[in-house]
Every structure is written in C-alpha cells, then in structure tokens.
C-alpha cells in the first residue's frame, strides 16, 4: 500500500518559517520524482517545488529564494523548508510522487499552512 504522509503544517506569523515533511512508504523512492504542490481556497493547485530522482530541483519562480526542497533517499522522505512566509502562502500543501519513467502518480492527503498575525 502506497502512503505519502505530510506533516509540519500549522499557523505561523508573517515572516516566520515552517518545515514540511513527507514520509513515503510502499514505493521505490529512488525512482520517483518528488514534489510539493499547494492549493489555496478558490484557486487551482499549483507546483511549489520539485526534485527529480537524481536530485535536480525546480521551483515556482515566485518562490525562489524563500523555499527549499530536499529529499533523503535513505529515509524515503522529502522536505520543504519555507522561510519568510507571507499571507499569500496560506494553502493546503500536498506531497506528490511521480515515477521517473511513466505517469504513475501518488498524492498525500495534504497539510494546512496558515500564515497570519
């Protein structure tokens, strides 16, 4: 059974930081590209950051410099470090796994991030 379990969300003040973590099980982690997406109320889900199976990272242009994605193949986890958070970062953040040589994709259940004073 494949599971992607996110954690680390919560309420944070503007300018603060959060670190999201996604623990996976049931997949051969090393052959999956991993990503974080987010969906704010009334908006479409959007890519935040991704890291390929070989470690190449990609970020939404507007988030470069504030967010950092990383993966640990030994622990089959992917993390998202979020700094200098803004109110517009408020959203549900989802972990995504996509196999490197096909379209097989899995999603986590999401974790809420709220940036508010």
C-alpha positions in Angstrom: 0.0 0.0 0.0 1.4 3.3 -1.1 1.3 6.1 1.5 2.6 9.7 1.4 2.1 11.3 4.8 2.7 15.0 5.2 3.4 16.8 8.5 4.7 20.1 9.7 1.9 22.4 8.7 0.3 24.9 11.1 -0.2 28.5 11.9 2.7 30.9 11.6 3.1 34.6 11.7 4.2 36.5 8.6 8.0 36.4 8.3 8.2 33.0 10.1 9.3 29.6 8.9 7.9 26.1 8.6 9.4 22.9 7.5 7.1 20.4 5.9 8.0 16.7 5.7 6.5 13.9 3.6 7.2 10.4 4.6 6.6 7.8 1.9 6.1 4.0 2.0 5.2 1.4 -0.5 7.2 2.9 -3.4 10.7 2.5 -4.6 11.5 6.1 -3.6 14.7 6.4 -5.6 12.9 6.1 -8.9 10.3 8.8 -8.2 10.4 12.5 -8.8 9.0 14.2 -5.7 7.2 17.5 -5.5 5.2 19.8 -3.3 2.1 21.5 -4.6 -0.3 23.8 -2.9 -3.9 24.8 -3.2 -5.4 28.0 -1.8 -9.1 28.4 -1.3 -10.8 29.1 -4.6 -7.6 28.6 -6.6 -6.1 25.8 -8.7 -3.4 23.5 -7.3 0.0 24.8 -8.3 3.5 23.5 -8.2 5.7 24.8 -5.4 8.9 22.9 -5.9 10.1 19.6 -7.2 13.2 17.4 -7.0 13.9 14.7 -9.6 15.1 11.2 -8.8 18.7 12.4 -9.4 18.3 15.5 -7.2 17.7 18.2 -9.7 15.4 20.9 -8.1 12.9 23.2 -9.6 10.9 26.0 -8.0 8.0 28.2 -8.8 9.5 31.4 -10.0 7.8 33.5 -7.3 9.1 31.3 -4.5 12.8 31.1 -5.4 15.0 32.1 -2.6 12.4 31.5 0.1 11.6 27.8 -0.2 14.0 24.9 -0.4 13.1 21.3 -1.3 15.2 18.4 -0.3 15.0 14.6 -0.5 16.5 11.8 1.6 16.5 8.6 -0.3 17.6 6.6 2.7 14.7 7.8 4.7 12.3 7.9 1.7 11.3 11.4 2.7 11.0 14.8 1.0 11.0 18.1 2.9 10.1 21.7 2.1 11.8 24.4 4.1 9.7 27.6 3.9 11.2 30.9 5.1 9.9 34.5 5.1 6.4 33.3 4.9 3.7 35.6 3.6 -0.1 35.6 4.0 -0.4 34.5 0.3 1.5 31.3 1.2 -1.6 30.2 3.1 -2.8 27.0 1.4 -3.0 23.2 1.8 0.3 21.8 0.8 0.4 18.4 -0.9 3.2 15.9 -1.4 3.5 14.3 -4.8 5.4 11.3 -6.2 5.7 10.7 -9.9 7.6 7.7 -11.3 10.5 8.8 -13.5 9.7 6.6 -16.5 6.0 6.9 -16.7 2.9 8.7 -15.5 2.2 6.8 -12.3 1.5 9.4 -9.6 0.6 9.5 -6.0 -0.6 12.2 -3.7 -0.6 12.8 0.0 -3.6 14.0 2.0 -2.3 17.5 2.4 -1.2 19.6 5.3 -2.6 23.1 6.1 -0.3 26.0 6.3 -1.8 29.3 7.6 0.2 32.5 7.6 -1.5 35.1 9.7 -0.8 37.5 12.5 
